[in-house]
């Protein structure tokens, strides 16, 4: 199988290797986590592609600025890779870019739900680069002119956007669970993205393998958070993607003890054991606290596994590589913005140190 990839997708391997060569090293990430000031953090990133982004940015003013500039760089990097390789790799990589458009939907929907904070504007929160790369400025224009979430839902459903059905589900569910509004938007739009990728599963076995792992990790998040927050099984069934080993195992025993759920899910999804190791405990509250940071470790392990199984010439491994790049960039954004948010550095070290 690997030899077939080399023959059919000769141009893909070197380009994926180029992307992987730009990953931040463990030493760089540890230094970034331990940085005491934002200037220290910027110095750590000098000589890396993130350092170049920050140099162009100049003085760091706010979180939206950092988020947009770093994401814009990653969007261009993935778009460039997608346009320089043959199909089916180009197809799956271009499809991954939809993640960034869905992030724009998240920002707009959450702003409409809770109101803009600090007198800001939606324009300052959305990322325009993704629409330029996708050639979909009309989508952004439609989203920016909405009055409320219902109007946003209607506009997106009119153009058959993946987020349309997600917001439709949100409007139905939020009436019963208004206390979870922001969490519901994040979760349902993440679900929409993975379901959007699932349509690619038949393209290639390596792509199918990557998507299955992503589905299981998403469902693990839904199950553990839901169990901690006392969410009903009915809501879990709405939020989960109804496929994969984690869903089929956990849904049967959702009402049982967290210990039993963890044991059963770990038997079909070994990443659970890794999460427990990172958290240093099987306490449900700690596990949920570490789920976000753990996504970095999960994405890194998955990328390495996909490369090992299918080589850098496979579309699934390329997809895993750009996914890891997205997760890495989100980690950089979180660590930089922690300074702006005033999060105590010892807490940052405790939360992110174990995942590196």
N, C-alpha and C positions, 0 to 999 in steps of 0.2 A: 504493500500500500504506500509506504513512504517513497519508494522509487517512482511510483506513478505521480506523486505530488511534485517531485523534482523535475520530471519530464514535462508535465502539463503546466506547472506554475513556477517556471525557472526564475522569473523576475521577482517572485514574492519573497523568497528566503533572504537574500541580501538586504532587502528593505526592512523586513521584520527585525533582522539582526541590528540594523542601524537604529531602529526604534528602541530596542532592548539595551543598546549601548548607552543610551541617554537616561536610563533609569537612575534614580538616586541610589548611591551605595548605602549600605547599612551604617557606615561611619558618619556619612553626611546627615542621614536622618536622625541618628542619635544625637549628633551635635545640634541639630535644629530643635530637637525636643528639649535639650538642656540649655539652650540659649536663654539668657536672662533679660535681654531687651530686644526690641524689634530690630535695632541696628545690628545687634549680634547675629540675629537670624538672617538678615540680609547679607551680612558678610559670609556666613556659612554657605549661602547659596551662590556666591560669586563663582564664576567658572562653570556653572551649570546653565541649562536652558532657562530655568526659573530665575536665575540671577540676571540673565539678559532681559527677561520680562520686567523685573523689578527696576532694573536700570533705566529702561525706557519709561517706566511709570513715574520715576522720580520720587517725590515725597509721598509716602503712603498716608492717605487721609481717612478712608473709611472702608468698611468691610465689602460693600458692593463693588467698590473700585478694584480691590484685590481679587475678588471672586471673578469679575468679568474679564480682567486682563489675563489672569492665568488660564481661565477656561477658553478664552479666545485663542490663546496660543495652542492649547491642546486640540481644539476644533480644527485649526489650520493644519496641524501636524497629521491628524487622522484623515482629513480631507485630502491632503497631499498624497498620503500613502494609498488611499483608496483609488485615486485617479491615476496612479502610476503602476498598477498591477492588473493582471488579466482577470476576467470572470472565471469562476464564481466568487473569488476573493474580493473583487471590487464591489460586488453586489452586497455582500455581508458587511463589509466595512462602511459603505455608504449608509446602510441601514442602521448601523450603530449610532450614526450622527443624530438620528431621531431622538436619542436620549437628551441631547442638549435643547432641542425644541420643546421637549416635554418638561425640562427644567424651567423653561420660560413660562409654560402653562402653570406650573406649580407656584411660581412667584406671583403671577397675576391673580390666580385663584385665592391664594392665602391672603394677599393684600386686600382683595375684595371682601373676604370673610371677616378679617379682623381690623380692617382700616389701616391706612398707611401710618406708620409711626414716625414721629419727629417731623411731620410736615413734608416728607419726601414725596417723590413721584414714582410711578411705575416705570417711567422711561429710564430712570436711573438704576433700576433693578434688573431689567431684562437684558439679555445678551443679543445684540444685533448681528454679531459675526456669524452665528449659525445660520441665520436666514439668508445672509449674503452667500455663504458657501453652498447652501442647498438651493438657492434661487427661489426662495419662498417668502419674499418680503410681504406678499399679499396676505400670508397667514398672520404675520406679526401685526400688520395693519388692522386686520379683522379683530384680533384679540385686544388691541389697544383701545378700541372704540366701544368696548362693552360697558354696560351699566352695573351689572351684578353677575353672580356666578351662574344664575339661570340663563342670562343672556349669553355668557361665555359658552355655556354648554350648548345652547342652540346654534351659535355661530360655528362651533367646532363640529357639531353633528351634520350641519349643512354641507361642510366640505369633507365629510367622512374622515375626520382626523382621529387618530388612536385615542386621544384624550377625551373625545366626546362622550363615549360610553362610560368612561371612568368618572367624569363629572356628573353624568346622569345617575350613576350608582351613588355617588356622594350625596346628591340632593335628596335621594330617597332615604339613605341610611342616617344622614345627619339629623333628620327630624326626630329620630328616636335616640340618637347618641350625640347631642350637640356639644357635650364636653370633650369629644374627641375630634372636633372639626379639623384642626391642623394635621393631626396624625392621620386622619382618614384621607385627606388630600394627598399627602406624601405617599401613603401606602397604595392607594388606588392608582395613582399615576405611575408609580414604580411597577405595579402590576401590569398596567397598560403597555409599558415599554417592553417588559419581558414577553408578554403575549404577542407584541408586534414582532419581536425576534423569532418567536416560535414558528412563524410561518416559513422561516428559512430552514427549519430542521431537516427537510427532505433534500436540501441541496447537496449535502455531503455528511458522511458519518461523523467526521470530526466536529462539524458545526452542531450536529445533534447532540453530541457528547457534551460540548461546552454549555449548550442551552439547558440540558438536563441538570447540570450542576448548579447553574444559576437559579433554576426553578426551586431546587431543594433548599438553597440558601435563603431565598426569598421566603419560602414557606416556614423555614425554621424561625426567621425573624417574626413572622405573623403569629406563630404558635407560642413562642416564649413570651413575647410582649403581651399577647392576649391573655395568657395564663396568669401573668403577674398582675395585670390590671383588672382581672375578673371579668373579662369580656365573654359574652355568651357564645356558645358553640354556633348558634345561628349566624352571628356576625362573623365569626371565624370562617365559616363556609362562604360568606360573601367576599371576604378579603383574600382568602387563599387562592392559589392557582390549583385547580383540582386535577393535578397529575403529579407523578413522581413518588419516590419512596417515602419522603418525609411526610407528605400529605396523607398518603394511604395508611401509614403507620400511626401518625399522631391523631388523626381525626377519630379513630376508633377508641382511643383512650384519653381523649382531651379532658374529660371530667375527673380523671384519676390524679394521683399525687404528682407533683413536679418531678420527683425522683424517678417514678415509673416512666414518665414521659421521656425524660432524658436517657434513661437506660435503653428504652425501646428504639428511640430515634437514633441514638449512637450506633446501634447495631446495623442500621442501614445507611447511615451518613456519618462517617468517621470524623468529619470536621467538628462535631459536637465535642469530642474528646479534646481537640485542640483548643476550642473555646474555653472549656473548663480549665485547661492548663494555663491559658492566658489570664483568666479571671482569678486563678488561684483558689477556686472554690466552685462547688456545684450549687451554691445558693442562687436562687432564681433572680433575685434583685441584682446581684453582682453580674450575673451572666447577661442580663438585659443592658446593664450599664456599659458592658464591654462590647456589645454587639456591633455598634457603630465603628469603633476603632478596629475591631476584629475583621471587618470587611477588607482591610488592607492585607492582613495575613492570609485570609481566605483567597483573595484575588491573586496574590503572589504564588501561593501553593498551587492554585489551579493553573496559572500560566505556565509554571515550571512543569507540571504534569502533562499539560497539553503539548508542550514543545517536545518533551521526552517521548510521548506516545506517537505523535504525528509529524514531528519535525517543523521547522520554521517555514516550510514550503506549503503547509496545509492551511486552508481557509479558517478552520476552527482554531488553530493555534494563533493565527493572525488576529482573530477576533478576541481571543483571550489576552493577547498582548495589548491591544488598544483598550480593552476593558481595564486591565491593570494600570495602564497609563492614566485613565480617567480617575481611578481610585487613588492612585499616588498623588495626582494633582489636587484631588479633594482633601487629602491628608495635608498637603502643603498649605492649602487655603485655610484649613482649620487651625493649623499651628500658627500661621501668621495672624489670623483674625483673633486668636486667643489673646494676643497682646492688646488689640483694640477693644476687646470685650472686657478686659481686666480680670480674666480668669487666673487664679493663683497658679504660679508656675509649678509648685509641688504637685498640684492636682493634675496638671497637664502631663508631667513626668510619670505619675502613677498610672494614668489612663492610657497613654500612648506608648510608653516605654516597653511594655510586655509584648506588643504586637510586632515590633521591628525584628 
